[in-house]
Amino acid sequence: MSWWWPFRRRQQQRAITYQDVWGSGGDPAVLRGGSQERALRLAPVYSATRLLADSVASLPMKSFQVAGAERRPIPLPGLFRRPAAVGTRYDWLHRAMTSLTLRGNAYGLVVATDNAGWPTQIEWLHPDDVSIEDNLAPVPVWYYRGRRLDEGQMFHIPAYTLPGQILGLSPIGYLMVTTETGLLAQQFGRDWFANGSTPSAVLETDMEVSKDAADILKARFKQAAADRDVVALGGGVKYRPISVPAEESQFLETIKATANQVAAWYGVPPEKVGGETGGSLTYNTVEQNSIDLLTWTLRPWLARLEQAFSLLRPPAEEVSFNADAMLRTDTLTRYQTYRIARVIGLNNVDELRAIEELEPLPNGQGQDYAPLVKAPADVSDAERRFTRGLVEVRAAGEQSRQIGGYAAKFNRLSQNLGGFVERIDPGFFAKSEGDSWPEVMARYNHDDNRLLGTTEAGTLRLVVDGTGLDYSVDVPASREDVLELVRRGDVRRSSFAFRTFADDWGMTEDGFPLRTLLSGALVDVAPVNTPAYMDTSTGLRSLAEKAGADLAEVRAAADTDGLAQFLGAKAPTIIDLAPSGQGETHPLLAVRQRRAELMKRRTF
């Protein structure tokens, strides 16, 4: 525990009461310092300190029991549920931040403790009422309104500290020149528009006019103008309005410059306090602003307060702010995040319901942390096939980011896969579809580093219809190149990876070995510019097991189109269509001869 915060005293009566601090009926939220009140009249200073104080005060607080690397949530101590006699925790945190941002120090008077000597109530003191005997002393001696405080009665949080000093530097003190410049610019602007700096108009005449006549002329003119009546000047008097010279209206630029300087001092975005940013904001930067504000502006303040507040509790406890509460997203994004958190076991259902301010599920149904899916399986043994169906941008317009097509088509014979062809049965994807397509991904060219979407996140959608397996995926901004290739037509084919649970072997009408895929699990779908290598080892292994043959023998037969022998059929005769000798065979005749020969030898 820090040397300036020794809680080594027993529970005792309050040496200084709440009335001693704030008086009877006083407003504790008001900081009375003349210089800081003057600074708060400057809009950028007020805006910056309000932004910081409001942001910190609105964050939820959490408490943890710490044991090594493990942090277990525990109920929030009473000190942080009702920290002061007047106001809420929001008010209490707001006062602390106001004092820190304006004066560089927050002074808390411990007015109640528990049996172990830990504070249960702290009142923030006005900085003008607190003094220190020696700012460079190793052990500070504190005074409140001239009264010396006992050891452990003062809880002090400094900001902008220098080595060797106890007190933090006052931002308002160091911003005095900037503040005065801004206030003077505001005063000049007010005087200008109130016609205090330059007259709004001039009545001119070539005749000599006495003072009394001039006063009468002005009074009559102002009265007529106020009544919105016709003005009759006469006597050669002319009316000439005075416009604002550009060089004299630069106080507006001075005000903007002051806002930028205040924003830089407090580390807040200039546009939040009336200043200007260096360039225009795009959609992405606007979306990122809340994260930037939390990371670069609020996080240092939160860390300072968390470490200071943790000193108010036993060493095994820690206090922290829930900074994620600032990052409130739209409903769809929020629910997708909840789904991922539940699927991987990061949160249980009751915790997610609590975030939405819903009651827990009855009978402890929402307490399970078990992940809903297993770790992603190795896909190295998956088979891959490609489909000649067109990949296309699914929605109209240049802004569409959805692409899709048929990854697989039912009841269509494939190309020669090496001694056999394949056909996909319409029920092949039934199990995967019944399980809501678990762990299915969309990847460009089946590349793990080119992820496009997943069924878990809802960015990949799969539909089985009478034609086959249709997919559509929302292409992320980081894969803009894939979207452009599809839109231009450079990528026109789809592919899918799968594992086979059940298949069957037979012959086509032309007597060629046919493998029918009956049931399996979908691994991924992929738009491809080059068809994937047709690895048929799994299919050949299936045929070897069905025929009771050696796998090496089956592979050798596949190389010579001789797989029919393992299906109880004679191998088809392959007719050499190449011309020989001096004669020449007509291509159409050769095709007819081959078809006739195959029909004669076909095995049913």
TAGINOR-V827953 format. One record per residue. N is the residue number from 1. RES is the residue in one letter. SS is DSSP state (A for helix, B for strand, O for the rest). D_LAST is the distance of its C-alpha to the last C-alpha in Angstrom with 1 decimal. Layout:
BEGIN
{{N,RES,SS,D_LAST} {N,RES,SS,D_LAST}}
END
This chain:
BEGIN
{{1,M,O,89.5} {2,S,O,91.4} {3,W,O,95.2} {4,W,O,96.1} {5,W,O,94.3} {6,P,O,95.7} {7,F,O,94.9} {8,R,O,97.1} {9,R,O,99.2} {10,R,O,99.1} {11,Q,O,98.7} {12,Q,O,101.8} {13,Q,O,103.3} {14,R,O,102.7} {15,A,O,105.3} {16,I,O,104.6} {17,T,O,103.3} {18,Y,A,101.1} {19,Q,A,104.3} {20,D,A,105.8} {21,V,A,102.9} {22,W,A,102.3} {23,G,O,105.4} {24,S,O,105.5} {25,G,O,103.2} {26,G,O,102.4} {27,D,O,99.1} {28,P,O,97.4} {29,A,O,95.0} {30,V,O,97.8} {31,L,O,98.6} {32,R,O,102.2} {33,G,O,102.7} {34,G,A,104.3} {35,S,A,102.5} {36,Q,A,99.1} {37,E,A,99.9} {38,R,A,100.9} {39,A,A,97.7} {40,L,A,95.6} {41,R,O,97.2} {42,L,O,95.2} {43,A,A,91.9} {44,P,A,89.7} {45,V,A,91.3} {46,Y,A,90.8} {47,S,A,87.2} {48,A,A,86.3} {49,T,A,87.8} {50,R,A,86.4} {51,L,A,82.9} {52,L,A,83.1} {53,A,A,84.8} {54,D,A,82.6} {55,S,A,79.4} {56,V,A,80.4} {57,A,A,81.9} {58,S,O,78.8} {59,L,O,76.4} {60,P,O,75.5} {61,M,B,76.8} {62,K,B,75.1} {63,S,B,76.4} {64,F,B,74.8} {65,Q,B,75.6} {66,V,B,75.1} {67,A,B,74.3} {68,G,O,73.4} {69,A,O,70.4} {70,E,B,69.5} {71,R,B,70.8} {72,R,B,70.6} {73,P,B,71.6} {74,I,B,74.7} {75,P,O,76.7} {76,L,O,78.9} {77,P,O,82.5} {78,G,A,85.2} {79,L,A,86.8} {80,F,A,83.9} {81,R,A,83.5} {82,R,O,87.1} {83,P,O,88.8} {84,A,O,92.0} {85,A,O,94.3} {86,V,O,93.8} {87,G,O,90.6} {88,T,O,86.9} {89,R,A,85.0} {90,Y,A,84.2} {91,D,A,87.9} {92,W,A,88.6} {93,L,A,86.0} {94,H,A,87.2} {95,R,A,90.8} {96,A,A,89.8} {97,M,A,87.8} {98,T,A,90.6} {99,S,A,93.2} {100,L,A,91.0} {101,T,A,90.2} {102,L,A,93.7} {103,R,A,95.9} {104,G,O,93.5} {105,N,B,94.3} {106,A,B,93.4} {107,Y,B,96.0} {108,G,B,95.1} {109,L,B,97.7} {110,V,B,96.4} {111,V,B,97.9} {112,A,B,96.1} {113,T,B,94.4} {114,D,O,92.7} {115,N,O,94.0} {116,A,O,92.5} {117,G,O,94.2} {118,W,O,91.1} {119,P,B,91.8} {120,T,B,90.7} {121,Q,B,92.3} {122,I,B,93.3} {123,E,B,95.3} {124,W,B,95.1} {125,L,B,98.6} {126,H,O,99.9} {127,P,A,100.1} {128,D,A,103.7} {129,D,A,104.7} {130,V,B,103.4} {131,S,B,105.1} {132,I,B,104.7} {133,E,O,107.6} {134,D,O,106.3} {135,N,O,103.1} {136,L,O,103.0} {137,A,O,103.7} {138,P,O,101.3} {139,V,O,101.6} {140,P,O,102.1} {141,V,O,104.8} {142,W,B,103.9} {143,Y,B,106.3} {144,Y,B,105.6} {145,R,O,108.4} {146,G,O,110.7} {147,R,B,109.9} {148,R,B,108.5} {149,L,O,105.2} {150,D,O,104.4} {151,E,O,101.9} {152,G,O,98.4} {153,Q,O,99.4} {154,M,B,98.1} {155,F,B,94.4} {156,H,B,94.2} {157,I,B,91.2} {158,P,B,92.1} {159,A,O,90.3} {160,Y,O,91.0} {161,T,O,92.7} {162,L,O,94.6} {163,P,O,95.0} {164,G,O,97.9} {165,Q,O,98.4} {166,I,O,97.6} {167,L,O,97.6} {168,G,O,95.0} {169,L,O,96.0} {170,S,O,96.5} {171,P,A,94.2} {172,I,A,96.7} {173,G,A,99.5} {174,Y,A,97.6} {175,L,O,96.4} {176,M,A,99.9} {177,V,A,100.3} {178,T,A,96.9} {179,T,A,97.7} {180,E,A,101.2} {181,T,A,99.9} {182,G,A,97.3} {183,L,A,99.9} {184,L,A,102.3} {185,A,A,99.8} {186,Q,A,99.0} {187,Q,A,102.8} {188,F,A,103.3} {189,G,A,100.5} {190,R,A,102.0} {191,D,A,105.5} {192,W,A,104.1} {193,F,A,102.5} {194,A,O,105.5} {195,N,O,107.6} {196,G,O,109.3} {197,S,O,108.7} {198,T,O,109.3} {199,P,O,110.8} {200,S,O,108.2} {201,A,B,110.4} {202,V,B,113.8} {203,L,B,116.4} {204,E,B,118.2} {205,T,O,121.5} {206,D,O,123.9} {207,M,O,126.8} {208,E,O,128.6} {209,V,O,127.5} {210,S,O,129.4} {211,K,A,127.7} {212,D,A,128.5} {213,A,A,127.3} {214,A,A,124.0} {215,D,A,123.5} {216,I,A,124.0} {217,L,A,121.7} {218,K,A,118.9} {219,A,A,119.4} {220,R,A,119.3} {221,F,A,116.2} {222,K,A,114.3} {223,Q,A,115.3} {224,A,A,114.1} {225,A,A,110.8} {226,A,A,110.4} {227,D,O,111.0} {228,R,O,108.7} {229,D,O,111.6} {230,V,O,112.7} {231,V,O,114.6} {232,A,O,117.8} {233,L,O,119.0} {234,G,O,121.8} {235,G,O,124.3} {236,G,O,121.9} {237,V,O,119.7} {238,K,B,116.1} {239,Y,B,113.1} {240,R,B,110.8} {241,P,B,107.8} {242,I,O,107.0} {243,S,O,103.3} {244,V,O,101.8} {245,P,O,102.1} {246,A,A,98.9} {247,E,A,100.7} {248,E,A,102.1} {249,S,A,98.8} {250,Q,O,97.3} {251,F,A,97.8} {252,L,A,94.4} {253,E,A,92.9} {254,T,A,95.0} {255,I,A,93.5} {256,K,A,89.9} {257,A,A,90.9} {258,T,A,92.4} {259,A,A,89.2} {260,N,A,87.2} {261,Q,A,89.6} {262,V,A,89.5} {263,A,A,85.6} {264,A,A,85.7} {265,W,A,88.1} {266,Y,A,86.1} {267,G,O,82.7} {268,V,O,81.4} {269,P,O,79.7} {270,P,A,82.4} {271,E,A,80.9} {272,K,A,81.3} {273,V,O,85.1} {274,G,O,85.9} {275,G,O,85.3} {276,E,O,82.9} {277,T,O,79.9} {278,G,O,79.6} {279,G,O,76.7} {280,S,O,74.5} {281,L,O,72.0} {282,T,O,68.3} {283,Y,A,65.9} {284,N,A,64.8} {285,T,A,68.3} {286,V,A,69.4} {287,E,A,66.5} {288,Q,A,67.5} {289,N,A,71.2} {290,S,A,71.1} {291,I,A,69.5} {292,D,A,72.1} {293,L,A,74.9} {294,L,A,73.7} {295,T,A,73.1} {296,W,A,76.1} {297,T,A,78.7} {298,L,A,78.2} {299,R,A,76.6} {300,P,A,79.9} {301,W,A,81.9} {302,L,A,79.4} {303,A,A,79.5} {304,R,A,83.3} {305,L,A,83.5} {306,E,A,80.8} {307,Q,A,82.6} {308,A,A,85.9} {309,F,A,84.8} {310,S,A,83.1} {311,L,O,86.6} {312,L,O,87.7} {313,R,O,85.3} {314,P,O,85.1} {315,P,O,83.5} {316,A,O,80.2} {317,E,B,79.7} {318,E,B,78.6} {319,V,B,78.7} {320,S,B,76.4} {321,F,B,75.6} {322,N,O,72.2} {323,A,A,71.9} {324,D,A,68.4} {325,A,A,70.0} {326,M,A,71.1} {327,L,O,67.6} {328,R,O,66.7} {329,T,O,63.6} {330,D,O,61.9} {331,T,A,60.1} {332,L,A,56.5} {333,T,A,57.3} {334,R,A,59.1} {335,Y,A,56.3} {336,Q,A,53.8} {337,T,A,56.2} {338,Y,A,56.5} {339,R,A,52.8} {340,I,A,52.6} {341,A,A,55.6} {342,R,A,54.1} {343,V,A,50.6} {344,I,O,52.1} {345,G,O,54.6} {346,L,O,57.7} {347,N,O,59.0} {348,N,O,58.4} {349,V,A,58.1} {350,D,A,61.7} {351,E,A,63.0} {352,L,A,61.0} {353,R,A,62.3} {354,A,A,65.8} {355,I,A,65.6} {356,E,O,64.9} {357,E,O,67.8} {358,L,O,65.5} {359,E,O,66.1} {360,P,O,64.0} {361,L,O,61.1} {362,P,A,62.2} {363,N,A,62.0} {364,G,A,61.5} {365,Q,O,57.9} {366,G,O,58.7} {367,Q,O,60.0} {368,D,O,56.8} {369,Y,O,56.5} {370,A,O,53.2} {371,P,O,50.9} {372,L,O,48.1} {373,V,O,45.6} {374,K,O,45.1} {375,A,O,46.1} {376,P,O,43.6} {377,A,O,40.9} {378,D,O,40.1} {379,V,O,37.5} {380,S,O,37.0} {381,D,O,33.7} {382,A,O,32.3} {383,E,B,29.3} {384,R,B,30.1} {385,R,B,28.2} {386,F,B,29.8} {387,T,B,29.3} {388,R,O,30.4} {389,G,O,32.1} {390,L,O,35.8} {391,V,O,38.4} {392,E,B,41.5} {393,V,B,44.9} {394,R,O,44.3} {395,A,O,47.8} {396,A,O,50.1} {397,G,O,53.1} {398,E,O,54.2} {399,Q,O,55.0} {400,S,O,51.4} {401,R,O,50.1} {402,Q,B,46.7} {403,I,B,43.5} {404,G,B,39.9} {405,G,B,36.4} {406,Y,B,32.8} {407,A,B,32.1} {408,A,B,28.4} {409,K,B,26.1} {410,F,O,23.3} {411,N,O,19.7} {412,R,O,20.3} {413,L,O,18.5} {414,S,O,21.0} {415,Q,O,22.0} {416,N,O,20.7} {417,L,O,22.2} {418,G,O,22.0} {419,G,O,18.6} {420,F,O,16.8} {421,V,B,17.3} {422,E,B,18.3} {423,R,B,18.4} {424,I,B,21.3} {425,D,O,20.9} {426,P,O,23.9} {427,G,O,25.1} {428,F,O,25.3} {429,F,O,29.1} {430,A,A,29.9} {431,K,A,31.8} {432,S,A,33.8} {433,E,A,34.7} {434,G,A,35.7} {435,D,O,38.0} {436,S,O,39.6} {437,W,O,38.0} {438,P,O,40.1} {439,E,O,41.4} {440,V,O,39.3} {441,M,B,41.0} {442,A,B,40.9} {443,R,B,41.9} {444,Y,A,42.2} {445,N,A,39.8} {446,H,A,39.2} {447,D,O,42.7} {448,D,O,44.6} {449,N,O,47.8} {450,R,O,46.7} {451,L,B,46.2} {452,L,B,46.0} {453,G,B,45.6} {454,T,B,44.4} {455,T,O,43.2} {456,E,O,46.0} {457,A,O,48.7} {458,G,O,47.1} {459,T,O,47.0} {460,L,B,43.1} {461,R,B,41.3} {462,L,B,37.6} {463,V,B,35.8} {464,V,B,32.2} {465,D,O,31.3} {466,G,O,28.4} {467,T,O,28.1} {468,G,B,28.4} {469,L,B,31.1} {470,D,B,34.4} {471,Y,B,37.4} {472,S,B,41.1} {473,V,B,43.7} {474,D,B,47.5} {475,V,O,48.4} {476,P,O,51.6} {477,A,A,54.6} {478,S,A,54.2} {479,R,A,50.9} {480,E,A,52.4} {481,D,A,50.8} {482,V,A,47.2} {483,L,A,48.3} {484,E,A,49.8} {485,L,A,46.7} {486,V,A,44.5} {487,R,A,47.1} {488,R,A,47.4} {489,G,O,43.7} {490,D,O,43.6} {491,V,O,41.2} {492,R,O,38.2} {493,R,B,35.2} {494,S,B,34.4} {495,S,B,32.8} {496,F,B,32.2} {497,A,B,32.2} {498,F,B,30.5} {499,R,B,29.7} {500,T,B,26.3} {501,F,B,26.5} {502,A,B,22.9} {503,D,B,19.6} {504,D,B,15.9} {505,W,B,13.3} {506,G,B,9.7} {507,M,B,8.2} {508,T,O,9.5} {509,E,O,8.6} {510,D,O,10.2} {511,G,O,8.4} {512,F,O,11.4} {513,P,B,12.1} {514,L,B,13.1} {515,R,B,15.8} {516,T,B,16.8} {517,L,B,20.6} {518,L,B,21.3} {519,S,B,25.0} {520,G,B,27.7} {521,A,B,31.4} {522,L,B,32.7} {523,V,B,35.3} {524,D,B,36.5} {525,V,B,36.1} {526,A,B,37.6} {527,P,B,38.6} {528,V,B,38.1} {529,N,O,39.3} {530,T,O,37.1} {531,P,O,33.5} {532,A,O,33.4} {533,Y,O,32.0} {534,M,O,28.3} {535,D,O,28.6} {536,T,O,25.1} {537,S,A,26.5} {538,T,A,25.8} {539,G,A,22.1} {540,L,A,21.8} {541,R,A,23.9} {542,S,A,21.6} {543,L,A,18.6} {544,A,A,20.9} {545,E,A,22.0} {546,K,A,18.5} {547,A,A,17.5} {548,G,O,21.1} {549,A,O,21.7} {550,D,O,24.9} {551,L,A,25.2} {552,A,A,26.8} {553,E,A,24.0} {554,V,A,21.5} {555,R,A,23.9} {556,A,A,24.4} {557,A,A,20.7} {558,A,A,20.6} {559,D,A,23.5} {560,T,O,21.6} {561,D,O,18.3} {562,G,O,16.9} {563,L,A,15.5} {564,A,A,11.9} {565,Q,A,13.4} {566,F,A,14.3} {567,L,A,10.9} {568,G,O,9.9} {569,A,O,8.4} {570,K,O,10.8} {571,A,O,13.0} {572,P,O,12.9} {573,T,O,15.9} {574,I,O,18.7} {575,I,O,20.9} {576,D,O,24.6} {577,L,O,25.9} {578,A,O,29.4} {579,P,O,31.9} {580,S,O,33.4} {581,G,O,36.6} {582,Q,O,38.8} {583,G,O,36.1} {584,E,O,34.4} {585,T,O,30.8} {586,H,O,30.6} {587,P,A,28.5} {588,L,A,26.7} {589,L,A,25.9} {590,A,A,24.5} {591,V,A,22.1} {592,R,A,21.0} {593,Q,A,20.5} {594,R,A,18.4} {595,R,A,16.1} {596,A,A,15.8} {597,E,A,15.1} {598,L,A,12.2} {599,M,A,10.7} {600,K,A,11.2} {601,R,A,9.7} {602,R,O,6.5} {603,T,O,3.8} {604,F,O,0.0}}
END
